[in-house]
Structures are given as structure tokens and as C-alpha cells.
């Protein structure tokens, strides 16, 4: 059992983030359940609506200074540089932005010609997050990715000449991807000098093409044991190359952690713009309608197509547990006692005891963290520490 400590002083006001959801893709990846459309017919209307939503919601973050702007999707790199600049300019026009914000653009390799990379590098964008997923043709075809292996390597060869801050996505646990192929994927990424890697297990989401193909026996099902083994292979190799495993799915060299995503995990406020985008202000969550036509129509009529949820103390506690255990910063008992009350800290102490004994969690200097052995299981451990009912 760990002991409760004296309350710490509350954190001061933290900077915020703006997330822009670009709901367009060239084609549907078999595993994806994010909101997007493969039709670009209403692209101009969508960009105008996004800019207008930024204006309508300019006061929502209570004058919080914006530290990061993140273009996600969908496939933001499908837009032209002029379209991207129009959205960035709208953020600058209606919010206070720090002098050198992190501005990330998610991109697919097939969009990243040399000309487009140069255009991006000459704009305010200073970070690329590239959806590589795999350097093997078989894997890319199995996932129905729009790019091929050569495009994956070529965009990194060129991109690293113009951007210092590049992150790539890699997926492990792909059917028929052996450990040897997975090691080659990792070593290929390292060979380009990439300072940040986000890596996720292939997940079978309901109602996706992947789920249907597995059910019909067209594609093998995901092997959880193999996925776990490849997770630890990734950890071991990246540690030897000076990557810090600072969040369950994220590895970065010092100075190259994602400021945007770190803000989410540390509880900073963020504003989500565009269809399906989520927002958080510390007390409530809200999310836009997951439909392009309904979103555009509402914004054109000066209404926000939003649903909101006021978070209870228990909701906030649970979210802090979930995000904290995924990171190297862990869960602070001082913060729990100060922000939620001693009964929450006592509950956490009781619930975490078995995981401490099994060496899946460790408690040091007032901070509860997952051990190396517990990292792959962090979400399951966190759910067992959630508070369900205080009565």
C-alpha cells in the first residue's frame, strides 16, 4: 500500500491546442473507422465552414494561448498549400498564438511529392506526421493503403531534407508480418534519421472492411500474442537508438516529443474543428456531428452541430488515470488528492495494490506508473482503477 501525501499546489493555466479535422481521403484503408469521405466535391465548402467554425468558437478556450495546431483526418495532405494556409490564417486571426507553435500536418506518402514537401516547408507547418504503416508491399496492400513501398521510402528521403521534425506511423501485429519483417520495418525507419515514431497494434474495429474480411476468412485474424511480442521488439530496438518511450504508442528523441499529443495526455484544453472533431476545456467534452453535409449546413446557418457532455469529478478522475498510466509522467497522488479528494486517492491505493504486487505498476516519489512489463497492458490496468460509484 502506498501512503497519501500532502496536497500539492494546483497547476497554473496551461496553453491550449487547435485540432483541425480534414475529412477527405483518396481511398478507404480497410482498418480505419475515422470519419472521412472519398468524394472531394464539397472540399471548398468544407474549408470555408472550417474557417467559419474557428471564428464562431474563438472565445471557447477563455483566452488560452494556442501552443499547437494539428491537422488530422482523414488525409490533410490532400489539400493544397493555399487551402492549408487559409485555415492556419483563420486560427491566427481569431486566437492568440505563441511565437513558435508546433504546427503538425498528417500526410500520406503518395501526396508528398518533392514540390509539395517544399511548399509545406515554406509555410508555417514545422512538423510532418507521415502514415507509413509498413515498408512492405504485402502489408500495404492488405491494409488497402494508397501508397506503395517505394513512395514510403522516397517521401522520407526527401522529407528529411526539408523538415527536422518528422514523425511516422508504423503498425504492428499485421497478419503474415513476421518478427523478422517487423524488425526490418523498424530498422528502415531508423535509417532515415526519423526523430519520432508512433506505433499501434492493428485493431479490428467493428463495421470496417477488415472486420468483414476476417469474418469471411479472407484475411487471418489478428494474433494478440504476436502483437505483444512485436510491441516489445519495438521498445527494445528504439531504446538502443536513444528513443524515449514517453507514451504507450509514442517514441521520441529528446526535444521531439509531440507537443500536441502530450497536451492531450497532460489535460490541456483543446478545440476540435471540423466534422467529428472533439474538444475539451477542462470541465466538458464536446464533439461535432460526424457527417459532412450536416456539418457544412449547420455552420452555414451560423449554428454549431455539437453535442456536449459535462464531466463529473469521477469522469475527470477516470480520464486522468487512463491518460496518466499511458505516459512516462504517470499518475500523481498529490494531484488526485488535490483535484478529486482523498477518497479517490484511497480508492486508487486499494485498487492498484495487486498490480504493484505483480510488478505491473510501480510507485515512486508519489507517482504511480506502469513498469516495462505492464506497459502493453496499461489500458486494461487503468480500466480496473476506474471509479464506478462513490455511493
N, C-alpha and C positions, 0 to 999 in steps of 0.2 A: 504494500500500500504506500502511495506517496503522500506527503504532507501538504496541506494547503499553505500558501504563503501570503504575506501581507499584500494588500492591493497595490497595484502599480498605477501611476498617473495615466489618464487617458491619452491616446494619441491626438496630435493636433490635426487640423484639416489636411487631407491628402489631395493631391492632384487627381484629375479625372481623365476619362478616355472617351473618344467618339469612335464607335464601330459603324461602318457602312456596309450594308449587305447588298451585294450586286447579284441579282437573282437570274443570271443567264449562264448557260453552258453550251458548248458545241454539241455535246452528246452526254448521255447519262451513264455514269460509272455504275456497274452492277451492284456495288455495295452501298451506294450513297442514299441517305434518306434526308439530306438537307433540302431546303426549298430552292427550286430553280426552274427555269423554263429553257427549252432549246430553241424557242422562237424569239427572234430579235425584233419582231415587228413593232413593239411598243417601247423600244430602247430609249428613244428621245423623250417620250412622255415620262418614262421611269426616272431618268436623270433629272428632269425638271421637277418631278414630285419629290425626289430625294432632297434636292436643294431647298424646296419649299418646306419640307418637314423640318429641316435644320433650322430654318427661320422661325417656324411656328414654335419649336421647342427650345428656343435659345435661352430661356430662363429656368429650365428644369433642373440644372445642376447647381443652382444657387450661387452663381458667380465662381464656381470652382474653375481653377485654371486647367486648361487641357494640356496634358503631357504627351499623349499618344493619339494617333489617328490610325485606324486599321481598316483596310479594305478587304473584306472577306466575301464568301459566297457559297455556291456559285463560282464563277471564274472572273474576278475583276480585271484580269489581264486581257479580257476580250474587248474591253473599252479602249478607245483611242486616248492618247495623252491629253488632248484638249478636253475630252469628257471627264477624265480624272481630275484635271486641273480645275475645272468648273466646280466640282464638288469640294475639293480642298479649299478653293477660294471662298466658298459659302461658309465653311467651318471657320475660317479666319475672320470673315466678315461679322459673324454673329457670336463668336466666343473669344475669350482671352486665351491665347496660346503661348506657351513658353517659347523662348528664343530658338531652341533646337529640339523640337519634338521628334519622337520616333514616329515615322510615318511608314507603315508597312503595306505592301501590296502583295496579296496572294496571286500567284501566277502559275500557269501551266507551261511546260517546256515548249509545246508546239506554238505558243503565242510569242515566245521570246526570240525573235529574230535579232540580229545584231543591231539593226536600225531601231527596233523598238526598245531594246535594252539601253541604247544610247539616249533615246528620248526620255525614258524613265529616269536615267541618271542625271539628266539636266533639269529635272523638275524637283519639287520638294520631297519626293519619295527618297528615303535613305535606307530602306530595308526591303529585301525581297524574301518572300516565303514561297518556295517553289515545290509544287506537288510532284515530286519524282516518283515516289511509291516503290519503284523497283527499277533496276538497270537491266532486267532480263525480259526479253520479248514475250516469253510464255506467260510470265506473271502479268504483264501489262495487258495482254490480250484476254487473259482470264478475268481481269477486272474491268475490261472494256474502256481502258484509258485512251484518250485521244492522241497521245504521243507515242513514239517508239523509243527504243533504247538509244539509238544514235542521237535523237533530239534531246534526250535527257542529258547525255554527256556534253553535247555541243553547247547547250544553253549555259551549263556550268563553266565550261571553258571560257566562254565569252563573258558571262555574267560576273565572274570573279575579277575580271579586268576593270570593271566599272563600278562594282559595289563591294565594299569591305564587309558589310553586314548582310549576310545571306543565310537563311535557314532553309533546310529541305525536309520534306516529309518522307518517311520510309514506313512500309507496312510489313510486319512480321506475322508468322502463322498462316501464310498463304498455302493452300493445298499444293502439294508437289514441290514446294520450295524447301529443299534440304538445308540442313545446318551449314553445309559447305557453301551452297549458293548464298545463304544469308550472310555468312562471313564475307563473301566476295562483294555483296552489296555494300556492307559497312565499309570495307577497305577501299572500294571505289569512291565512296563519298568522301572519305578522309583524304584521298589522293588529290582532291581538288582544293583542299585547304578550307573547307566549309567550317565556320565557327559555331554553328548551331544546328542541331538535328532534333526534329520532333518525330517520334516513332510510336506507332499504335498497332495493337493487335487487330487483325482482320476480324471484324464483328459482323455477325449475321443479323441485320435489322429486319423486323417484320415488314412484309409488303414490298421488299426490294427484289430486283431480278435475281440477286444472289440467293436469297432465301428460296425462291421458286426453283432455281436450278438445282439446289441441294436437295430439296424435297423430291424432285423428279429423278434424282440420281445422275444428273448431267455433270455436276461438279461434286467432288468429295466434300464432306463436311469439314469444318474447322476442327483441328485437334488441339484442345486446350493445353495438354501436356507439352506438345511441341511448341506452342506459342510461348508458354512459360520458359521453356529451355532457351528459346531464341531471345527472349527478353534479357535473360542473364548473360547470354553471349554478347549481346549489345552492350550491356553495362560494363562487362569486363574489358572489352576492346576499347571502348570510348574512354574509360578511366585511364588506360595506359597512354592515351593520346591527349591527356590533360583536359578532358571534358568534365564538367561538373554536372552530376545528375541532380538538378535542382527541383525537378517536379517529376512525378511518375512517368510522364511521356516525353519529357523535355531534357535535353542535354546541351549545355552551352559552355564555351570557353569563357574565362573571366572577362567581364566587360561586354559580353554578347548575350546575356540572358534577355528574353523577350520582356521589355518593359510593359508592353500592353497586357500580355497574359499574366505577368507577375502581379499587375494591378488587380486583376480579377481575383487571384488567389489570396491577395492580402486585403480584400474587402473594400477596395476603392470604388468610387462611383463611376458608372459609365452610361453613356447614352447610345442606344442602338437605333440606327436609322435605316429605313427600307423594310420591305415586306419580310415578316417572320423574325425581325431583329428584336433582341431582348435588351432591357435596360434595368439598371439598379441604382438607387440613390441612398442606400443605407437602411431605409425603412420599408421600401416597397419594390417589387419587381413589376415590370410591365412588358408586354410583347405585342408587336404589330400583327395584323392579320396575315395569314400565310397564303395569300392569293394576290397575284399581280394586278389583275383588273380591279378587284375591290380596293386594294391599296391606292392605286392611282386615282380612282373615282373619289374616294374619301378625301384625299389630300387636295384634289382639285376643288372640292367643295369646302375647303378650309376646316375639315374635321379630322380628328386623329383616329385611325382604325385600331384602337388599342384596348387591351384588357389589362387590368391592374390587380395586384394581389398585395395587401398589406401583410408584412411579415410579423408574426408573433415573436416573442422572446425565444420560444422553443425553436421556431423556424431558423432564427438567426444563429442560435447555438448549433443546430444540426449542420447548417451550411459552413460554419467555421470549422467544425470537426472534419467535414468532408474535404474542404479545400486545404486545411492545415496539414492533415496527415498525408496529403499528396506531395508536400513540399519539404525542402530541407529546413524550413523555418519552423515546422511543426506546430504544435498547439500549446499556447501559453496558459498555464493555470492561473497566473495573475490576471490575464485578460478575461478569462472565463469568470473568475470571481468578481472582477470589477464590472464587466458588461452584463453578465447574466445572473449572478448571485451565487452564494456558497452552495446552495442545494444542487446547482448544476455541476459545480466542481466536485462535490461529494459523489454525485452520481457517476461522473467520469472516472473518478478514482476506483469506485466499486466495479464498474463495467470493464475497465481496462486491465484489471488485475490478472486475469487469466492469460491475456496476451503478453503481459510483462513476464509472466512465469514461462510462457512458451517461447520467449525471446523473439516475438514478432513486433513488440513495441519496446522502447527504451525511454526512461525518464531521467533527464539530466538538466540541472540548473533551472528547474521549473518548467522545462519544455518536454512535452510528450511527442515522440517521433516514431516512425516505423524503422525497424532495423533493416539491414540488407535483405534478410530472409523474408521480412514482412512487406517489402515494397510492392511486389506484384499483387499482393492481397489487400492493398490499402483501402480500396473502395468497400470491400466486404467487411473489413475490420471497422471502418468508420460507421457503416450502417448498424453495426452491433453496439456502437457507442451512442447512437442517436437517442434523444429523449422522446418518448412517445406520449407520456401522460404524467403530469405532475400531481394529479389529484390522489 
